[in-house]
Amino acid sequence: MSPPDSVVGLRRRVGAGETETLANPNQCPAWVLDTLQEMDDASEVIKVFCIKGAPPWVEKIATRCIRLVMPTVSLDERKLNGIKILGGMLGHCQQLVRGENGFEKQLERGVEELSKLDAELRSKLSLKAYRKLIKAGEKYENELNEFLCQFEKLMAAYAAIIDQTLSTVNRLEPEVQGEFYEAYSRALKTPIYDEQGHFLREKTSSTTAIYFLLAVYWRLIINKFRVIPALHQWLCRLLGASQVGNLDRVKWICREFGITLARAGRPKK
C-alpha cells in the first residue's frame, strides 16, 4: 500500500520550504525525503487504479486500511522525527513483503477461503443456479486480477527500496542508525495479523475484506447499486453471508465512510 498521504505530504511541504510542520527540519534529511518519494512513485499505479476519479469515501477506506497495516506509524510523529517515520513504515513493509504472514500468505489464505465458499455454494445451490452465479462472478475477475498484479509489482518495488535504504542507513552515523532501527525493529515486532490472517486491529472480523471490495470495485458499486440492501447482497455473494454479517453492519460501514448510493434524478427504466 502507499504511504499515508500525511507523510507523503510532509515530503512535499518540506520540499516547498514550509518547514514549520517539523519540530526540527534537519530531522528529515534528504535521503528520507527521497525514499518517501520513491515509495510514493512506486504506489502511483495502485493509487490511480483505486482512487483516481473516485468519490471521497474510497480514499477514506484506503487510509483506514493503511493504518491497520502500519499500526506503529503515528501520524503525530511527523512533527518529531522523519527518520523514525520511515523506519516504522519500512518495518511494516518488510512484514508485508517477506513476513511469515505477508502478501504471499494472505493470497494463499484468500484462495483457501474462496475454495470453502465455493464448496458451500455447491452444496446449497442447484447446478443451474451455481453455474449462473459463477458466470456472474467472472465479470469481476479482470479488475481483481489487475489490482493483484499491480500490488505484486508494488511489493517487489518496496523490497528493493527496503534493501536500498538499509544499505544507506548502515553507512550513516550511529545516532541516525539508532533512531531508524528503533522504529524499524518496533514495527517488525508488532504483528499485523492474527493466526487466522485477520487484522488484529479490526473492530470486527472480516471488516477489512469488505473494505477491500469496496475500494477495488467502487466503480461498479456507484454505477450499479442504488440502495444499501443491494450492496449487502452483492457482498454476501462474494464473501459469504457469515463473513459479511447482517444488513445493519453494512449500513454502519456506509455511514462511517459517507458512502451514498442513490443518485440524483429519475431512476433508469
N, C-alpha and C positions, 0 to 999 in steps of 0.2 A: 504494500500500500504506500501511497505517497506520504511525505512528511506532513505533519499538521500545518494548515495554512498559516497559523500564527508564527510558526518557526520559520517557514519559508519567507513570510512577510517580514520577519526580523532581518533576514539577509538583505531584502530589497531596501528596507528603510535605512539600514546602516550604510548600504552602498550609496544611497541618495544623500547621505550626510546627516540624517535625522538620528543622531546617536543618543538622544535623550532617553530612548527606550532601554538602554543598557545602564546599569549602575556604573559600569566601567567599560567603555568601548574597547579597551585593549584586551578585555577578557574574551572577545570574539575575534580572534586573529583571522588573517586572510585564508589560511588553509581550511579553517572551519567553514567559513562562508562559501569557499569553493566546493567543499564536499556537499554542503546543503544544496548548492546549485546543481551538482551532478545528480543528486538524488531526485531533485525536482525535475530535471530534464529526463531522467530515466522513467519517471512515472507519468510523463506527459500523455502517452498514448492511452493509458488507463483512464486518466482524468478526462480526456476528450471523449472516450467511449462512454464513460459513466455520467459525466457532469455537463458537457457542452450542450447548451440548449435545454437543459433540464430545469424543472421547477425547483425552487429553493429547498424543498424538503429532501431532495436527493442528496445534496451536499451535507445537510444536517445528519442524515443517516450515515454517510461516509465518514464524517467526523466522529460520530459515536463509535463506529467500528474501529477507527484508528486508536481511540482512547482505550478500547478493550485490548488491542494488540500491543500497545505501548503504555502499560499501566504505571511505570515508574517515571515517565517523562512528564513532569509538571509544567503546565502552561505558564505558571508564575515564575518558573525557573529561568525563563528567557531574560529576566531582568537581573539575574545573578551571575550566570556563567554559561556562555555558549559552548565551551568545551565539554561541560557535563551534559548539556542537552544532546550534543552529538554522540557522546559516549553512550548515553541511555538509548538513544534511537538505534544506534548500530548494534548494541547488545540485543535488543529485541529483534532486529532484523536478522541477526545471527541465529536466533532461535527459529525464526520462520524459514530461513534458508537451509540450515544444517541441523536444526534441533531434532530431538527424538520425536517430538510432536509437531514438527514443522509442516511446510506446504505439502510435501510428498505424502506424509502420514495422513493429513487431512483429506487428500484426494482419495487415498485408499479407503478411509472411513466413509467418505461420500459414496463411493461405489458400493460398499457393503450395505449402506442404508438404502440405496436405490434398489439393490437386489432384494432386500427384505420387503420393501414396499411393493415391488413387482410381484413377489410371491403372494403377498396379501391380496393384491388386486386380482390375481389369477384365481384365487380360492373363492373370492366373493362375487366376481362378475361372470356373466355368460361369455362364451368365446367371442360372440359378435360384439358385445359391449366392451370387452377387453381390447379387441383389435381396433375398435373405434377410438378408444381412449389413447392407445399407443400412437395411432395415426395423428391424433390431435396434438400429442406432445412432441411429435417430430419437428413441428414448425418452430419450436423453441431451441432446438439443438444448435443451429448455426450461431445464434447470438451467444449462447453459453460457451460453446467451443472457442469462439473468437476471444471472449473475455479470458478464459483459462489459458489460451495460447499467449496472449499479451501479458498475463500475470506471471506465467512461467518465464518469459523473457525478462520481466521486471526482477524476479528473484535472481536470475543469472547476473543481471546488471548490479544488483545490490551485493551479491557475493564478491564481485570484482571490486566494488567500492570499499567493502569491508577490508579486504586484503590490502588494498592500496593505502587505506587510512591507517591501519595498524602498522604498516611499514613506515609511514610518515611519523606516527606518534613515537615509535621506538627510537627514532633518531633525535627526538626533541629532549629538552632538559627534564630532569627527574620530576620537578614540580608539576610540569604540564602532564607528564605521563601519569602521575599520581591522580590528578584531577580527572583525566579521561578514564583511566581504568577503574577508578572508584565507581563511576556511574555505569561503565560498561559491565563490570562484574555484577553489580547490583541488578542490572537488567537481566543478565544471564541466569541469575539465581532466582528470579521471580517468575514462577510458572504462569503461562498464559491459559493453558487448557487443563481440564481435569482428566481423569483416567478414561472417560468416555469420549473425550475430544470436544467437550463443550467449554466455552469460555468461562473461566472461573468468576468473572465479574459481571456475568449476565444477571439481570434482575430475575428472569425466569428462564427455564430451559428452552433451547431452540430459538430464542429471540433473534440471535444473530443470523440464523439460517433464513428467517423471514426478512430481516434487513437486507441480506444479500440478494434475495429475489427481487425485492422492491427496487434496489439500486440498479441491478442489471437490466431488469425488464420495465423500467419506468416508462419507456415509450409506448409499449403495449398497454400498460396499465392506464395511462391517461387517455389513450385513444379508444380503448375497448370497454372499460368498466365505468359505469355511471353511478353505481351505488356500492357501498362497502360490502353488503352481503355477497354480491357477485365476486368481489375481490377475495373474500373469505373462502368461497367455494373453490376458486382457482388455486389458492394457496394450499387448500386441503388436497386437491388432486395431485399437486406436485410434491408435497411434503408428508401427506398423510394427516388425517384429522387429529390423531393423538398428539402429533408434534405441533400442529398449529393451535389447537385449543378451540374454544368457543368463539362466537361472533364478537362478544364483548371484548375479548382480548385484542382482536384486530381493530376494533373501533378505538380502543385505548391507544394503540400504536399510531393510528391515523391522527388522533387528537394531539398526541405528544409531538409529532413532527409537522403538524399542519397540513396533512395530506387531504386534499379535497378532490373529489372525482366528478361531481356534477358540473357540466359545462353550461355556459350561458346560452340562451336561445332555445328554440323549439327542438325537441328530440327528433332525430332522423327517423323517417318512416321505414 
